[in-house]
Amino acid sequence: MAKINFYLRVKNATSATPIILTVSYNKERVKLATGESIDPQFWNDTDQRPRQTKKFPTHPEFRTRLDNLENKVKDILRTYQNDNEGKFPTSETLKDLWSNSNAPKPTAKPLTFFEYLDKFIKDAPTRIVERSGKPFTYNTIKGYISLKNSLIEFSQKNKKYKKLDFNQFDLEFYLDFQKFLNEDKKLAVNTIGSRIKNLKSVLNNATEHDVNTFMDFKKKRFKVIKEETDAIYLTLQDLKDIEEIDLSHIPKLDRVRDLFLIACWTGVRFSDLKQIRPERIETDEHGEFIEVRMKKTGNDVSIPILPTVRRIMDKYKGDLPKTLSNQKMNDYLKEIGKLVGLDSQESKTLTKGGLRVTKTKPKYELMTTHTARRSFCTNNYLAGMDSISIMAISGHRSEREFLGYIKVTPREHANKIRAFWNKKEEQQPNNILKIAH
């Protein structure tokens, strides 16, 4: 009886790694390529199958594919023995039989766009994001599912696109689809931009795999639209007030407050908070810092451990509280902001359904986990830190992107310039006019 096992080529890999199949029979042990890859965090060594988790939504299909591969090996061995009077194949013969069984069928019917999109989504958990080298996240996959749903609804509503396929993604489609998302679905500009961005990613992928040859989607006018939206940041005084409020009688808010402050003083994303751990902290002649590999971009960054972060880590003896879901954290942050008294009226403006919509709410109602990262960038910028140094920690790839991200009012820009020249005057009072001119 043959024994079949699956294992990861690189067990401790930080991104998707190939799955290897081994067959042990008649004193032979043969390694076979499966063509499947997976991030180790989604792999169960004991079960030799993907873990059942919401972060890996296609684990049932993935498990089925591995089951099919196992059955295929058994069928190959059984057929060979039936045809060869019960003899086992040599290792080289088995490898050849395996390769031939996986050879592509030359008469395969070309995939339609929706068939390709389904395959793209199904394979997404093992797909690598080019710029980061990391697998697609659960939220990224949900974005492609939203694209699929929007396109299905669009094609059902417009007879011209009833059988939507690759050769219809031209500028006329682009304008019609935008109009549908804007006028019919009343989506915000940035949500529409996200749909277009994901569509272009799928079409690019199909083009690279020789499935699509229609290139109108690469034209300049077939572009991802985007608008800058208003988002709050918390001032240094806000952060001080949040840190000083006594929440010991509400443990859940106390823990969320501390995690939020860690993010405000390190600039990490919500998804990277788990990396702030004592075993990652190092010390040099200047003080403590922590090395973090950003989950979204794959960038390695060094972050200084500032006083607030050190105080919170000491409070928990270095082992920070477990993070909650993003939604729960956002709900609790609003409660904390209200208790602190962050109730100044803030306006948020965006374009939705073709209309500029402005909503005014108390500041605490606009607090989310992402507010921490904006606060880190904006406060450091206002403190006089140069953009390049902040970007080295925040992970922004261009200064243009960074300056669109921070939240600085015209008056704050003016005060930043004033503070710069006041400092120059204090340092060189006799040369200030020469420097200014």
N, C-alpha and C positions, 0 to 999 in steps of 0.2 A: 504493500500500500504506500503510495507516494504521500509525503508530508509537504505541505505548502505553507509558506510564511511570507508576510509582507513586512518590510522595514524601511526606514528612512535612510537615504544615502548619507546625509549629514544630520545627525540627531539633534545637535545644538545649533542648527542654522538659525539666522535671524530673519530669513525670508523663505519663500517656498523652495522646497528641496525635492528631488525626484524620489518616487516610491519604487523600491526594488522588490521583485518577486523571486523567492528561492524555492526550488523543487528538490527534495531529497528522496532518492529511490535507488535501490539496488547498489548501495555504496557510492552513489553519485550525488553531488550537490551542485545544482546548476543555477546561476543567476540570470534572470531575464528582465529586460526593461519593460515597464508597464506603460510608459508614455504619460503617466499621471504624476503630478507634483502637489505638494500641500505644505502650508506653514506648520511647523512643529507644534505650535500652540493649539492646533485643531486636531492633533493626532493622539490616539489612545494606543499606547504601546501594548497594553495587555490584550485589548480586543483586536489590535492590528487593523483598525478601521477608524474613520473620522469620528471625533467626539460629537455628541448630540448637543448642540448649543445654538442659540439664536444668532450668535455672531458668525455662524457658518450655516446659513439658511438652506443650502443645497446638500447638506450632509446625507440625506436619504438617497439622492441620485448618485452621489459619489460612492457611497457604500455599495449600491447596486452594481456600479461599474467594476469595483474590485471583486465582488462576488462572481460577476460574469467572467472576469479574467481567470479566477481560480477554477471555474467550471471548464473554461476553454483548455487549460493545461491538462486537466483530468481527461477531457475528451481526446486530446492529442495522444496522450499516453495509452488510453484504452484502444483507440483506433490502431495505433502502431502495433500494440501487442496482438490484436485480433488478426492483423495482416501478416504478422511475422512469428506465428506459432508461439506466442506468449513471451517472446524476447523483449527486453527493454531497449530503448534507443540509447545510443551513446550521448554524451553531453553535447557534442557538436551537432549530432543529428537533431536533437531536441531543439537546439537554438535555431537551426535552419527551419524546422517545422514551425516553430513559433514565429519567426520572421515572415514566413510565407503566409501564415494565418492572419497576420496584421497588415499585409500588403494592401494599399489602397485599390479600390475597384475603379478601373478606368472608365467605366460607363456610368459613374455616379451622376445623378441629376443635379444641375446647378442649384444652389440654395437661393430661395427668394429672400428679399430683405427681411421679412418677419421671421423666416426660418433661421436666418443668420443672427438676428437680434436675440432670438430665444437661445441659440447656442452660445452667444456672447455672454448672456446673463447666467446661463447654467455653468459656464466655465469660469465665471468671474471670481469665485473664491480662490482659484489657483492662478489667476491672471496677475501679472506683475505690473505695477505702475512704473512707467519708464523713468521718470525723473527721480523717484525715491528708491526703486528696487524693492518696494514692499508690495505685498498682496493688496488687492482691493479691500477696503473696509466694508462693513455691513451697511453703513450709511451711503457709501458710494454705490453699492449694488442697488439700494433702494432708489437712487436717482435714475438708474437705467430702467428700472421697473416703471417708474413714473413716466419716463419718456415713452416707453412702449404703450402704456395706457393712454397717454395723450395722443399718440399717433393713431391708435386704433379708433379712438373717438373722433378724431379729425377725419380719418378716411371714411368712417361711416356717415359722417355728416356731409361730406363733399363727394358727389358722384364722380367728379374728375379724378379723384384719388382713391376710388373704391378698391382698386387693386394696386395699391401703393407698392412700388418696387424701386430698385436702385436707379433706374434711368429717369425717375421723376424728381430727383432731388436737385432741382435747378433753382434759379433766382425767383421764378414765379411761385414755385412751391414755398420757398423761404418766406416770401411776403405773405402768402395765403396762410401759412402755418402761424406766423407771428400774429396776423390779424385774428385768427381763431383763438389763440391763447390770450390775446389782449382783450378782445371785445366779447367773446363768448365765455371764456373761462375767468376773465377778470383777474388774471395773474399779475403779480408785480414784475417790473422790468427785469430784476435780477433773477427771478424764477424762470422767466422766459429765456434769459441768457443761459441759464443752467441747462435747460432743455436743448438749446441749440448746441451748446458745448458738448453735451453727451452724444448728440446725434453725429456731430463731426468726428468724435472719437470712434464711434462704431464704424462710420464710413471709412475713416482712415485705416482702421484695423482690417476691414473687408478688402480694401484696396491692396494692402500689404500682402494679403493672403490670396490675391488674384481672383477674388470673388466679385469685386466691383471694378468696373472700368470707366464709369461715368464720373467725370471730374469737376462738374460745375460747383460742387460744394467747397472747392478750394479757391474760388474766386473771392476777391477782396470784399465784395458787397455781401457775400454769404458769411457774415461775421457774427461773433458773439457779442450781444449788446449788454451793457452794464451801466449802472448809475451809482454814484456815491450816495449812500444813505446816511441819515443822522444816527449816531449811536453815542451813548454816554460813556464817559470815563469817570472814575472816582478820584477826587483830588487827594493830596497828602493828608489834608484835614479830615476828609471823609474816612480814609483808611485808619487814621488815628482814632476816630470816634468808634469805628467798627471794632478795632482791637480792644479798646478800653471798656466797652459795654459788658456788664456782667451777665453772662448767659449760663452760668453754672447750674441754674435751676431748670434749664431746658437743654438737656444733653445733646439732642439731635441738632439743635441750632448751634450749639457750642462747637460741635465737630465740623459742621459745614462752614461756619465762620472761619475756623482755623485753616481748613483746606483752601478756602477762597483767598485768604491772606497769603498763604504760601504761593498761590498762583500769581497774586498781585505783585509779589516781590521777587519772583523768579521769571515771570513772563511765559511759563510753559502753558501749553494747551491742556484742557480738561483731560484728554486722553493720555497725557504724559505725567500726570500727577503721581501715578504709582511709582515712577522712577525716583522720586525724592525720598531716598532711603539712606540710613547711616552708612551702610556698606559701600555706597557710591561716593561718599564724601572724601576728598583728599585735601591735604594742607601743603602750602608752600610758604615762602618767606613773607608773602603778602596777606595770607589768611586762608580761610576755607573756601573751597569751591566744589561744585558737583558736575560730573560729566553725564550728559543726557543725550541719547540718540532719539531725535524727534520721530515719532511714529508716522506722522503724515508725510514728511519730506525725506526721512532717512538721514538728515544732517546731524553731525556730532557737534554739540555746543558745550562750552564751559560756562557755568553760571556761578557768580559769587554768592556765598551764603551770607546774606545781610542780617542785621540784628533781629528784625521781626521773625525771620525764618528760624534763626537759631533759638529764639525764645520759645517758639511753638514746638520745635523739635525736642527741646529740653522738657517741655510740658508733658510730652508723650514718651519720654525716654528714647527718642529717636524713631520710634515706630508709629508713624502717622495713622490716623483713623482710616478705615476702609472707605473708599469713595462710593457714593450712591449713584443712581442713574442720573443722567444729565437733567432730565425733567424734574426729578425730585430735588436735586440741588438748586435748580432755578426757582422752584416754588419756595424753598426754605430761604433762599437769598432775599426774596421779596419780603418775607416776614422779618428777616434781620434788618433790612434797610428801613422798614417801617418803624421797628423798635428804636433804631438809632435816630430816626427823625430826618431821614433823607427824603424830604417831601417837597423840595423845590420843583416848580413846574417846568418840565422839559418837553420840547416839541420834536416830533419825529416826522419827517416828510419823505414820502416815496411816491412813485408813479404806479398806479394800479388801475387796470382797465382803461388806460389812456388818460387818466385824470391824476393830477397832483393832489395827493391826500396828506393833510397835516393833522396829526393827533397830538394832543397835549395831555401828558400824564405826570403824576408824581415821579420823581427820580427813582424811587425804590421799585416801582412797577416795571421799570426798564432794565433792572439788574439781571444779568445772566452770568453763567460761568465765563463766557467770552469777554465780559466786561473787565475781568481781571487782566487779561492779556493786553487789552487796549489801555488800561490804566498804567500798566508797567511801561509800555512804550511811550505814552504821552507824558507821564511824570518824569521819566528820565530825559526826554527831549526838552521839556520845560526847565529842567534843572541844569541844562547846558551841556548834557552829554551829546557827543557827536553822533550823527545818524549811523555811521558805519559800525561803531561799537555796539549800539543798541541792536542793529540788524544782525550782528554776529551772534547775539543771544536769541533774538526773536525768530531768526531763520528767514526773514524776508529776503527775497532774491534781488530786488532792485530798490534804489532809493525812491523812485517814482511810486512804486507799490507801497513802500513804507510810509511816505508822506501822505498818501491817500488814506492810510489806515489810522494814523494817529488823529486824535480829536483836539485840535487847537483852534481857539477862536481868534479873529483878527486882533482883538485887544491883547490876547496872550502872546501873539507874535510880536506885537509892538513892545510889550513889556520885556520880552526876551531880548530884543535888540537893545532896549534901554539898559537892562541889567548887564549886558555884555560891555557896553561902552562905559558904564559906571565903574565896572571892575577894572577896565583899562586905565581909567583916570586915576583910580586909587593906586594902581601899580606904577604908572608913569605920568604923573600930573603935568609935567612940563612938556611932554611930547604928544599929548592927546590930540591937539589940533592937527599936528603933522600926520598922526596915524589916521585920523578921520578923513583927511584929504589926500 
